[in-house]
Amino acid sequence: MDAKVNKQQLNWAELGFQYHRTDYRFCARHVSGSWNQGELIESEIIQAHEGAPALHYAQQCFEGLKAQTAVDGRVLLFRPDLNSERMNMAASRLLMPEVPRALFMLAVEETVRANYSWIPPYGSGASLYIRPMLIGVGENLGLRPAQQFEFRVFVSPVGPYYKTDGMAVISLAVSELDRAAPNGTGSYKVGANYAGGLLATRKAQEKGADEALFLDSAEGRYIDEAGSANIVIAMKDGAFITPNSNAILPSITRKSLMVIAREQLHLKTEERDIDLRAEISEFEEAAACGTAAVLAPVGRILVDQQWHSIYEDGQTVGPIMQELYDRLVGIQIGELSDAFGWCHEIKI
Ligand SMILES: Cc1ncc(COP(=O)(O)O)c(C=O)c1O
């Protein structure tokens, strides 16, 4: 296939974070104990048995990463090895077969290459979101693992997760609903965690916030994470902190930001319990981070029916988050040197 076709005629800068059908997706099947080699297909429709465990018992997991066009035209992924690793952690937790790293990478690369025309151009602010997924399929009724599995990768061009360009300042509302139990599945990227979060997000939005903020479900005291992003905080004493919780998704963005903060901004970084009510007055800056959110400063937090502004006007972007955002995005789109070896080029 000649991948170097013209780009689609899309208004890239206007894209939101929505599904946009592209031409190809990759699909592999695990039957009788082994994976087939998989192939690119055109149909976005999955034919699933009505008894499929993915549908009844949420035996499924997924990943999310982005391909971006760099300043020099290369197509870059950001730390895809960590997505492969995280998907396999979830697979093991839910008694699904691991997806070999080579198959994961092949599927991601082939799908991006085949949909070259859908990769947003450099400078558009948009990117190609990649969604690998692993689902338990086939006939089943009782609560037991599926006998067959499908691994699929599809892509969609997307714009910013939050409405505004660049760094969107968002607000969070503490949720009275829990997201994950301490020894549950909160640290795995499994669909079961997200269905329960839908109502929490809706309630947060009804209160005027962009997202729900979950506290630890044992005590309702320490920060866990937002609905689809981890939390990082710059403290007034100069420390750069993030929650130490086994109920949150180990965010690849957060992991990378902590390295940039420590190695390049020379901040004292720490993963520790963060007691929201006791410490909020010590927050200098706060932000939500993730592949979709990138780094979104948190301007206000609704705690116990009371709004707390992190900045005077609840709208400002602070200098530390701005610097971190610029460095992270700069690395991801090849404007800054890839000092940590995080970018993976897809040869088109
Ligand atoms: C619940 C949750 N937390 C955090 C993140 C951020 O993780 P990452 O930086 O790996 O995208 C995501 C998004 O993937 C998420 O869904």
The ligand as an SDF file (V2000), in Angstrom:
LIG
                    3D

 16 16  0  0  0  0  0  0  0  0999 V2000
   -8.3690    6.9280   34.7410 C   0  0  0  0  0  0  0  0  0  0  0  0
   -7.1970    7.4490   34.0080 C   0  0  0  0  0  0  0  0  0  0  0  0
   -6.1800    7.9650   34.7080 N   0  0  0  0  0  0  0  0  0  0  0  0
   -5.0860    8.4560   34.0970 C   0  0  0  0  0  0  0  0  0  0  0  0
   -4.9660    8.4490   32.7210 C   0  0  0  0  0  0  0  0  0  0  0  0
   -3.7240    8.9800   32.0760 C   0  0  0  0  0  0  0  0  0  0  0  0
   -2.8710    7.9280   31.6790 O   0  0  0  0  0  0  0  0  0  0  0  0
   -1.8600    8.1310   30.4800 P   0  0  0  0  0  0  0  0  0  0  0  0
   -0.9780    9.2700   30.8390 O   0  0  0  0  0  0  0  0  0  0  0  0
   -1.0840    6.8580   30.4190 O   0  0  0  0  0  0  0  0  0  0  0  0
   -2.6610    8.3920   29.2750 O   0  0  0  0  0  0  0  0  0  0  0  0
   -6.0010    7.9460   31.9470 C   0  0  0  0  0  0  0  0  0  0  0  0
   -5.9460    7.9650   30.4890 C   0  0  0  0  0  0  0  0  0  0  0  0
   -5.3990    7.1480   29.8680 O   0  0  0  0  0  0  0  0  0  0  0  0
   -7.1360    7.4040   32.6030 C   0  0  0  0  0  0  0  0  0  0  0  0
   -8.1410    6.8860   31.8960 O   0  0  0  0  0  0  0  0  0  0  0  0
  1  2  1  0
  2  3  1  0
  2 15  2  0
  3  4  2  0
  4  5  1  0
  5  6  1  0
  5 12  2  0
  6  7  1  0
  7  8  1  0
  8  9  2  0
  8 10  1  0
  8 11  1  0
 12 13  1  0
 12 15  1  0
 13 14  2  0
 15 16  1  0
M  END
$$$$
